[in-house]
Amino acid sequence: MGKIDERAREVREAVGTADLRVLLMSLHHMTGDERWLAAPYLPRRDVRIIADESAGLDPGVADEIRAAAVECWGSRPAIDVPDDERMMRMMAVCLGHEVPREYLGMMREEMGFTSRDIALDTSTDFPAGLDALVVGAGPSGIAMSVRLQRLGVHHVVVEKSTSVGGVWRENTYPGCAVDTPNHSYSFSFAPPNRWSRFFAPQPELREYMERVANDFDVTSRVRFGTEVVAAQWIETDGKWEIDLEGPAGRYTERYSFLVSAIGQLHVPKMPSIPGLETFDGAAFHTATWPKGLDLRGKRVGIIGTGATSMQVVPAIVDDVSSLTVFQRSPQWARPVERYHDPIPDGVQWMLDHYPYYAQWYRFTMTWRFADGLHPYIQKDPSWEFPERAVSKKNDMHREEMVRHMATELAGRDDLFAKCLPDYPPYGKRILLDNRWFAALRRPHVELVTESIECIAPEGVVTSAGNSHHLDVIILATGFDVTQMAARLNITGRGGVDLHEAWSGENPHAYLGISVPGFPNLFLLQGPNTGLGHGGSAIFQSECQARHITACMARVVERGVRVIEVDPDATQENVAATDAAHERMIWTHPGMSTYYRNTSGRVVTVMPWRLVDYWQMTHDFVDGAYHLR
């Protein structure tokens, strides 16, 4: 009886911490009882990223739900995989509003109710002669390797570093964390991870990537310390000839398929500031943060006020003797309640043990950080004040963020004037206020808006002639995002180099995945696939991995060896992408953003909703590709 009583107490305590909207869905699975999808058990709508766990329900109703959940614990579920109509009802009840039917298939896959894997339409296995090389063992490379393994494609992953993890291995600066709720920023094919908080810090993300790579046998397929020097398409063989540099030196191999999974946030962008090399102290990019660096008592300057700076500044402000922040342009930042909140032990238990709780928890997190913002960043041609917002809805968000900024900087009119952007909200990358404004108002912190003239041995000199004496200079200046896969020195049919095909900082590809003239080449996180309105980059990688494996499966089913995207289909897709961007905020003339190239074309992020991209990439389209 002792063990039974202990387990009952554990269940009661865990259920008491549960999100009631999620618990209701688990309860319906367990019992099949329709009453849990009707009044008085209907949660109220809550659009906050981390919603109130009480779901707006009366305390008595909440107690009834919890008691029923405890009572049915350990019983056999009445409903395993809900049919389409039941799924639609459950999603609507869980969120407190109707969900468009177009999201049904996407969410079924995200929650694991429907497989995302591609299966061959033949009775044969994937031919051994059709193999693949995947470049990069970050999140995209891991997702790609898992899908290739499940399709039966023999493949090798090459990784220039000594471990997996990609961006989460490279970036170790203080405060580094995901800015997407991590129960959404995770692989759909992997078990739920035990995150310590809603927005996981970098060490946990790296550990997660390593664990998934080990659990799904990706690590054994990786050649570490190996990078691609060049790749050339050999038309007579229908293969890629790839020059590789590894621990034992340089060598050449041939593969049927070449898949780039190196991502966009890969190469640090160094600013061209005169005199940087003359600085007497330590100067480094955030992506190359020195191991063991001690900033205690140091005079520190940080150049840049983007996403990275907004994480670094609050993390180091208590250690330094002075902190000077050099701002080129101010940024909008959204308030996010509970950013640092830990995930209670009871919630962890529910995610690990209570049937269907993890699936529906993932659903709520994915939904709240997915397409909800998309309508707010569309231009309204009839809007009267395009200099401050692109629509009335966009202006509502502006007013919300201005109020938040005014509250955070109350009594500091000088800072408020410096921090208030003069362009519409969401015109640049969406940033989260991770105690950023609170850090700026500290007495030993200075926000400098004068442009930087040069760097002298003792520090930074601004255009107004002011000198800032520093011990350390941190470069939070972002990444070179326009080269993408072209940095691999890829030569396609007819000797055309990918650099040439993308000349003028103009990368483009069909669905961001395939490039005409480059047969059997596929890209993950390619042009116009980044997320500017919300969502998970891992979701994007999984959509792309499915599409790529669908292409490979069609090669086998047709009995051919080569697949190449159609130029007209590519041109049509790129034109549609550009036209969609013209209707969106990122082509607004009032600001600059790394989303655009030097000609003003948006090349990094996509204009589509997540559900649009999921539909675009989900199935093979015969007219879009040529097989031979």
C-alpha positions in Angstrom: 0.0 0.0 0.0 2.9 2.3 0.7 4.1 2.4 -2.9 0.5 2.8 -4.2 -0.2 5.7 -1.8 3.1 7.4 -2.8 2.3 7.1 -6.5 -1.3 8.5 -5.9 0.2 11.5 -4.0 2.7 12.0 -6.9 -0.1 12.0 -9.4 -2.2 14.4 -7.4 0.7 16.9 -6.9 1.6 16.8 -10.6 -2.0 17.2 -11.8 -2.3 20.2 -9.5 0.4 22.0 -11.5 -1.0 21.1 -14.9 -2.2 23.5 -17.6 -5.9 22.8 -17.5 -6.5 23.3 -21.2 -3.9 20.6 -21.9 -5.2 18.4 -19.1 -8.7 18.5 -20.5 -7.4 17.1 -23.8 -5.6 14.3 -21.9 -8.7 13.6 -19.9 -10.8 13.3 -23.1 -8.3 10.8 -24.5 -8.4 8.8 -21.3 -12.2 8.7 -20.9 -13.7 9.4 -24.3 -16.3 11.5 -22.4 -17.7 14.3 -24.5 -18.5 16.4 -21.5 -14.9 17.5 -21.2 -15.2 19.3 -24.6 -18.3 21.3 -23.5 -19.4 23.9 -20.9 -18.6 24.5 -18.1 -15.1 23.0 -19.0 -14.3 25.4 -21.9 -11.0 27.2 -21.5 -10.9 30.9 -22.2 -8.7 32.2 -25.1 -5.2 33.3 -24.0 -2.8 34.6 -26.6 0.2 35.0 -24.3 3.2 32.9 -25.2 3.2 31.3 -21.8 -0.5 31.2 -20.9 -2.1 31.1 -17.5 -2.4 27.4 -16.4 -5.9 28.0 -14.9 -7.3 28.6 -18.4 -9.7 31.1 -17.0 -11.9 28.4 -15.4 -13.7 28.7 -12.1 -11.9 27.1 -9.2 -14.6 24.5 -8.6 -14.6 23.5 -12.2 -10.8 23.3 -12.1 -10.9 21.0 -9.1 -13.4 18.7 -10.8 -11.1 18.4 -13.8 -8.1 17.6 -11.7 -9.9 15.1 -9.6 -11.1 13.3 -12.7 -7.6 13.3 -14.1 -6.3 11.7 -11.0 -9.0 9.1 -10.9 -8.4 7.9 -14.5 -4.6 7.8 -14.1 -3.4 4.3 -14.9 -6.4 3.3 -16.9 -6.4 2.4 -20.6 -7.0 5.4 -22.9 -10.4 5.3 -24.6 -9.1 7.3 -27.6 -5.6 6.9 -29.0 -5.5 8.8 -32.3 -8.4 11.1 -32.7 -10.2 11.2 -36.1 -10.2 14.4 -38.0 -13.5 15.8 -36.7 -12.6 15.0 -33.1 -9.2 16.6 -33.6 -10.7 19.8 -34.9 -13.0 20.0 -31.9 -10.2 19.3 -29.5 -7.9 22.0 -31.0 -10.7 24.5 -30.8 -11.6 23.7 -27.2 -8.0 23.6 -26.1 -7.3 27.1 -27.5 -10.7 28.7 -26.8 -11.3 29.5 -30.4 -11.8 27.9 -33.8 -8.8 26.6 -35.7 -8.9 26.7 -39.5 -9.1 23.3 -41.0 -6.0 23.8 -43.1 -3.9 23.4 -39.9 -5.2 19.8 -39.2 -2.6 17.8 -41.1 0.3 20.0 -40.0 -0.7 19.7 -36.3 -1.3 15.9 -36.6 2.3 15.5 -37.7 3.7 18.0 -35.1 1.9 16.0 -32.4 2.9 12.6 -33.7 -0.6 11.4 -34.5 0.4 11.1 -38.1 3.9 10.0 -39.4 6.0 12.6 -41.2 8.1 10.0 -42.8 8.2 9.3 -46.5 7.6 5.7 -47.6 8.6 4.1 -50.9 5.7 3.1 -53.2 7.7 0.0 -54.2 8.4 -3.3 -52.6 12.2 -2.8 -53.0 14.6 -1.2 -50.6 16.3 2.1 -51.4 19.1 1.1 -53.8 22.6 1.0 -52.2 24.1 2.8 -55.2 22.0 5.9 -54.5 23.8 7.5 -51.5 24.0 11.0 -50.0 26.4 13.3 -48.3 24.9 15.7 -45.7 27.0 18.8 -44.8 26.6 20.0 -41.2 25.5 18.3 -38.0 23.4 21.0 -36.5 19.7 20.8 -35.9 19.0 20.7 -39.7 21.6 18.0 -40.3 20.3 15.9 -37.5 16.7 16.1 -38.8 17.9 15.3 -42.3 19.9 12.3 -41.2 17.0 10.8 -39.2 14.7 11.1 -42.2 17.3 9.6 -44.6 17.9 6.7 -42.3 14.1 6.0 -42.1 13.9 6.0 -45.8 16.8 3.6 -46.0 19.3 6.0 -47.7 22.9 5.2 -47.1 24.5 8.5 -46.1 27.4 10.2 -44.4 27.3 13.5 -42.5 30.4 15.7 -42.4 30.9 18.2 -39.7 33.8 20.6 -39.5 33.7 20.8 -35.7 34.3 18.0 -33.1 30.6 17.6 -32.1 27.1 18.1 -33.2 24.9 21.0 -32.3 25.6 23.7 -35.0 24.5 27.1 -33.8 24.1 25.8 -30.2 27.6 24.4 -30.2 29.2 27.6 -31.7 27.5 30.3 -29.6 28.4 30.1 -25.9 28.1 33.8 -25.0 26.5 34.7 -21.6 22.7 34.7 -21.8 22.6 32.7 -25.0 19.1 31.0 -25.2 16.4 30.1 -27.6 13.8 32.8 -28.4 11.1 30.3 -29.3 9.4 28.3 -26.6 11.5 25.1 -26.4 8.6 22.7 -26.3 8.0 23.9 -29.9 11.7 24.3 -30.7 12.3 20.5 -30.6 12.2 17.6 -33.0 8.7 16.1 -33.6 10.2 12.6 -33.8 12.0 12.7 -30.5 10.6 12.1 -27.0 9.8 15.3 -25.0 12.9 16.8 -23.4 13.2 17.8 -19.7 13.8 21.5 -20.2 14.6 23.5 -17.1 12.5 26.6 -18.3 10.3 27.7 -21.1 13.1 29.4 -23.1 16.0 27.0 -22.7 19.6 28.3 -22.3 22.3 27.3 -24.7 24.0 24.5 -22.7 20.6 22.6 -22.5 20.1 23.0 -26.2 23.5 21.7 -27.1 23.0 18.8 -24.7 19.6 18.1 -26.3 21.1 18.1 -29.8 23.8 15.7 -28.7 21.3 13.4 -27.0 18.9 13.2 -30.0 21.9 12.6 -32.3 23.0 9.7 -30.1 19.6 8.2 -29.6 18.8 8.2 -33.3 22.2 6.9 -34.3 23.1 10.1 -36.2 26.5 10.5 -34.3 27.8 7.2 -35.7 27.2 8.5 -39.3 29.1 11.8 -38.7 32.7 12.4 -39.7 33.9 15.1 -37.4 36.7 17.5 -38.2 35.8 17.2 -41.8 34.6 19.9 -44.2 33.6 20.3 -47.9 36.3 22.1 -49.9 34.5 21.9 -53.2 31.8 19.9 -55.0 31.4 19.4 -58.8 28.5 17.7 -60.6 29.7 14.9 -62.9 27.1 14.7 -65.7 28.4 11.4 -67.1 28.1 9.6 -63.8 25.1 11.4 -62.4 27.0 12.0 -59.2 28.6 14.7 -57.1 32.4 14.6 -56.9 33.2 16.2 -53.5 36.6 17.3 -52.2 36.8 16.9 -48.5 39.4 18.0 -45.9 39.6 15.8 -42.8 42.0 14.9 -40.0 44.0 12.7 -42.4 44.2 15.3 -45.1 42.4 16.0 -48.4 40.5 13.3 -50.3 37.7 13.0 -52.9 34.5 10.9 -52.8 31.4 10.7 -55.0 27.8 10.7 -53.9 24.5 10.6 -55.7 22.9 13.4 -53.6 24.5 16.4 -51.9 22.5 18.0 -49.0 23.6 21.3 -47.5 22.5 21.7 -43.9 24.9 24.5 -42.9 22.2 27.0 -42.2 22.2 30.8 -42.4 23.6 31.9 -39.0 26.9 30.3 -39.6 29.7 32.9 -40.4 30.1 35.9 -38.1 29.8 39.3 -39.7 32.7 41.4 -38.7 32.2 45.2 -38.9 34.6 47.3 -41.0 35.6 49.8 -38.3 38.9 51.5 -38.8 41.5 50.7 -36.1 39.8 47.6 -34.7 43.0 45.7 -35.0 44.9 48.3 -32.9 42.7 47.9 -29.8 44.9 47.0 -26.7 42.2 45.0 -25.0 40.2 41.9 -25.9 38.0 42.3 -29.0 35.9 39.4 -30.3 32.6 38.5 -32.0 29.9 36.9 -29.8 30.1 33.8 -31.9 33.8 33.3 -30.8 33.3 34.1 -27.1 36.6 33.3 -25.3 36.4 30.3 -23.0 36.9 31.3 -19.4 36.7 35.0 -20.0 36.3 37.0 -16.7 34.5 40.3 -17.1 34.4 41.2 -13.4 35.5 44.7 -12.9 36.1 45.3 -16.6 35.1 48.4 -18.7 33.1 46.7 -21.4 31.8 48.0 -24.7 29.3 46.1 -26.9 28.7 47.1 -30.5 25.1 46.3 -31.7 21.7 46.2 -30.2 20.2 43.2 -32.0 19.0 39.8 -30.7 22.4 38.7 -29.4 23.1 42.0 -27.6 19.7 41.8 -25.9 20.8 38.5 -24.4 24.3 39.4 -23.5 23.8 42.8 -21.8 21.4 41.6 -19.1 23.6 38.5 -18.5 26.8 40.5 -17.9 25.5 43.8 -16.5 26.0 42.7 -12.8 29.7 41.7 -13.4 31.2 44.6 -15.2 32.4 47.9 -13.7 30.9 49.8 -16.7 29.1 48.9 -19.8 28.8 51.0 -22.9 26.3 49.9 -25.5 26.8 51.3 -29.0 23.6 51.5 -30.9 23.2 52.1 -34.7 19.4 51.9 -34.7 16.9 51.2 -31.9 15.0 48.0 -31.8 11.4 47.0 -30.9 11.2 44.5 -28.1 8.2 42.5 -27.1 7.4 42.0 -23.4 7.4 38.3 -22.5 6.2 37.4 -19.1 7.8 34.4 -17.4 10.8 34.3 -19.8 13.0 33.1 -16.9 10.4 31.0 -15.1 11.5 27.4 -14.4 9.2 24.6 -15.4 7.8 23.1 -12.2 8.6 19.5 -11.3 5.0 18.6 -11.5 4.7 19.8 -15.1 7.9 17.9 -15.9 6.2 14.8 -14.5 3.1 15.4 -16.5 5.1 15.7 -19.7 7.0 12.5 -18.9 4.2 10.3 -17.7 0.6 11.5 -18.2 -0.8 10.2 -21.5 -1.1 12.7 -24.3 -0.1 15.6 -22.1 3.2 16.2 -24.0 1.5 16.2 -27.4 -1.1 18.8 -26.5 1.4 20.9 -24.6 3.5 21.0 -27.7 0.4 22.0 -29.7 -0.4 25.0 -27.5 3.2 26.2 -27.6 3.5 25.7 -31.3 0.2 27.5 -32.0 0.9 30.6 -29.8 4.3 31.2 -31.5 3.3 30.3 -35.0 1.2 32.2 -37.5 -0.8 34.5 -35.1 1.5 37.5 -35.9 1.4 37.1 -39.6 -1.7 39.3 -40.3 -0.1 42.1 -38.2 2.8 42.5 -40.6 0.9 42.9 -43.8 0.8 46.3 -45.4 -2.5 48.1 -45.6 -2.3 50.5 -48.6 -5.1 52.6 -47.2 -3.4 53.1 -43.8 -2.8 56.8 -43.1 0.4 56.6 -41.1 2.8 54.2 -43.0 5.8 55.9 -41.3 4.9 54.5 -37.9 3.0 51.3 -38.7 1.9 49.3 -41.8 -1.7 48.9 -40.7 -4.1 49.6 -37.8 -3.4 46.1 -36.4 0.3 46.7 -36.6 -0.1 50.1 -34.9 -1.9 48.4 -32.0 1.2 46.3 -31.4 3.3 49.5 -31.7 1.3 51.2 -28.9 1.6 48.1 -26.7 5.4 48.1 -27.1 5.6 51.8 -26.6 3.7 51.5 -23.3 5.9 48.7 -22.2 9.0 50.7 -23.0 7.7 53.8 -21.2 7.0 51.7 -18.1 10.4 50.1 -18.1 12.2 53.4 -18.7 10.0 55.6 -16.5 11.9 58.7 -15.3 14.6 58.2 -18.0 13.3 60.4 -20.8 16.8 60.4 -22.3 16.8 56.7 -22.7 13.2 56.5 -23.9 14.1 59.0 -26.7 17.1 56.8 -27.7 15.3 53.5 -27.6 12.1 54.5 -29.5 12.4 53.2 -33.1 11.2 55.4 -36.0 10.0 52.5 -38.1 7.0 50.1 -37.8 7.2 47.3 -35.3 8.4 43.9 -36.5 10.3 45.7 -39.4 13.4 43.9 -38.1 13.8 40.6 -36.3 11.3 40.2 -33.4 13.2 40.7 -30.1 12.2 39.8 -26.6 12.7 42.1 -23.6 14.9 39.8 -21.6 15.4 42.5 -18.9 17.0 44.6 -21.6 15.5 48.0 -20.7 16.1 47.3 -17.0 19.8 46.8 -17.8 20.0 50.0 -19.8 18.8 52.1 -16.9 21.5 50.9 -14.5 23.8 53.7 -13.4 27.0 52.1 -14.8 25.4 51.5 -18.2 25.6 54.1 -21.1 23.7 53.8 -24.4 25.6 55.6 -27.1 23.8 56.5 -30.3 26.6 58.5 -32.0 28.1 56.6 -34.9 31.5 55.0 -34.4 34.3 56.9 -36.1 37.1 54.5 -35.3 38.7 52.2 -32.6 41.8 53.4 -30.9 44.2 51.4 -28.7 42.4 52.6 -25.6 38.8 52.2 -26.9 36.0 53.5 -29.1 35.9 57.0 -30.7 32.6 58.3 -31.9 31.8 60.7 -34.7 31.3 63.5 -32.2 34.9 63.0 -31.0 34.0 61.4 -27.7 36.4 58.7 -26.5 35.2 55.7 -24.5 38.0 54.0 -22.7 37.4 50.2 -22.6 39.1 47.0 -21.5 36.9 44.7 -23.7 35.0 45.2 -26.9 32.2 42.7 -27.8 31.0 42.6 -31.4 27.3 41.7 -31.5 27.2 42.4 -35.2 25.3 39.3 -36.5 26.2 36.9 -39.3 26.8 36.9 -43.0 23.5 35.5 -44.2 23.6 35.9 -48.0 26.1 33.3 -49.1 24.5 30.2 -47.5 25.3 27.0 -49.4 27.4 29.0 -52.0 30.3 29.0 -49.5 30.7 25.3 -50.2 32.1 26.0 -53.7 29.5 24.0 -55.6 29.7 23.7 -59.4 26.7 22.4 -61.2 25.9 21.5 -64.8 27.9 23.3 -67.5 30.5 24.5 -65.0 28.1 27.1 -63.4 29.2 28.0 -59.9 26.6 28.5 -57.2 28.3 31.9 -56.5 27.6 32.9 -60.1 24.0 31.7 -60.0 23.5 33.7 -56.8 25.6 36.7 -57.8 24.8 40.1 -56.3 24.0 38.6 -52.9 20.8 37.2 -54.5 20.4 33.6 -53.3 17.2 32.0 -54.6 15.8 28.5 -54.8 12.5 26.6 -55.4 10.9 26.4 -51.9 14.4 27.4 -50.7 15.4 23.8 -51.4 16.4 23.2 -55.0 18.3 25.3 -57.6 18.0 24.8 -61.4 21.3 23.6 -63.0 22.3 21.8 -59.8 20.9 18.3 -60.0 20.6 16.1 -56.9 21.5 19.1 -54.7 19.2 20.0 -51.8 19.3 22.8 -49.2 18.0 23.1 -45.7 17.5 26.5 -44.2 18.0 27.9 -47.7 16.9 31.2 -49.2 13.6 32.6 -48.0 13.0 29.9 -45.5 14.0 31.8 -42.3 11.3 32.8 -39.9 10.6 36.4 -39.3 7.1 36.2 -37.9 7.4 33.4 -35.3 7.7 29.7 -35.3 10.4 27.1 -34.9 13.4 26.7 -37.2 13.3 23.0 -36.4 9.8 22.9 -37.9 11.2 24.4 -41.1 14.0 21.8 -41.2 11.6 18.9 -40.8 9.4 20.3 -43.6 12.4 20.5 -45.9 13.7 17.1 -44.9 10.4 15.5 -45.8 10.4 17.3 -49.2 13.9 16.1 -49.9 13.2 12.5 -49.0 10.0 12.7 -51.1 12.2 13.7 -54.1 14.6 10.9 -53.4 11.8 8.4 -53.1 10.4 9.5 -56.5 13.8 8.9 -58.1 13.7 5.3 -56.9 10.0 4.8 -57.9 10.7 6.1 -61.4 13.8 4.0 -61.8 16.0 7.0 -62.5 19.1 8.5 -60.9 18.9 12.2 -61.4 16.4 14.8 -60.3 16.5 18.5 -61.1 14.1 21.3 -60.4 12.4 23.0 -63.3 13.6 26.6 -64.0 10.1 27.8 -64.8 8.7 26.3 -61.6 11.6 28.0 -59.7 11.1 31.3 -61.3 7.4 31.2 -60.6 8.0 30.3 -56.9 10.6 33.0 -56.5 8.3 35.6 -58.1 5.4 34.6 -55.9 7.8 34.9 -52.9 8.9 38.4 -53.9 5.3 39.5 -54.6 4.3 38.3 -51.1 7.2 40.2 -49.6 6.1 43.4 -51.3 2.9 43.2 -49.3 4.8 42.7 -46.0 6.6 44.9 -43.6 10.2 43.8 -44.4 10.1 45.7 -47.7 9.1 48.9 -45.9 11.5 51.7 -46.9 11.8 53.1 -43.4 14.5 50.8 -42.0 17.3 48.5 -42.9 17.4 44.9 -42.0 19.7 41.9 -42.6 16.7 40.2 -44.1 17.4 42.2 -47.3 20.3 42.1 -49.7 22.1 45.2 -51.0 19.5 45.6 -53.7 16.7 45.6 -51.2 15.3 42.1 -52.0 14.3 40.0 -49.0 16.4 36.9 -49.3 16.5 35.3 -45.8 13.0 35.0 -44.4 9.9 33.7 -46.0 6.6 35.6 -46.4 4.4 32.6 -45.9 2.6 31.2 -42.9 4.0 28.0 -41.4 0.9 26.1 -42.6 1.5 27.5 -46.2 5.1 26.3 -46.2 4.1 22.9 -44.7 1.6 22.5 -47.6 4.1 23.6 -50.2 6.8 21.2 -49.1 4.7 18.3 -48.0 4.3 16.3 -51.2 6.3 15.8 -54.4 4.9 17.9 -57.3 5.7 16.2 -60.7 5.7 19.4 -62.8 8.3 21.0 -60.6 11.0 18.5 -61.2 12.6 16.7 -64.2 13.8 13.1 -63.7 16.2 11.3 -65.9 
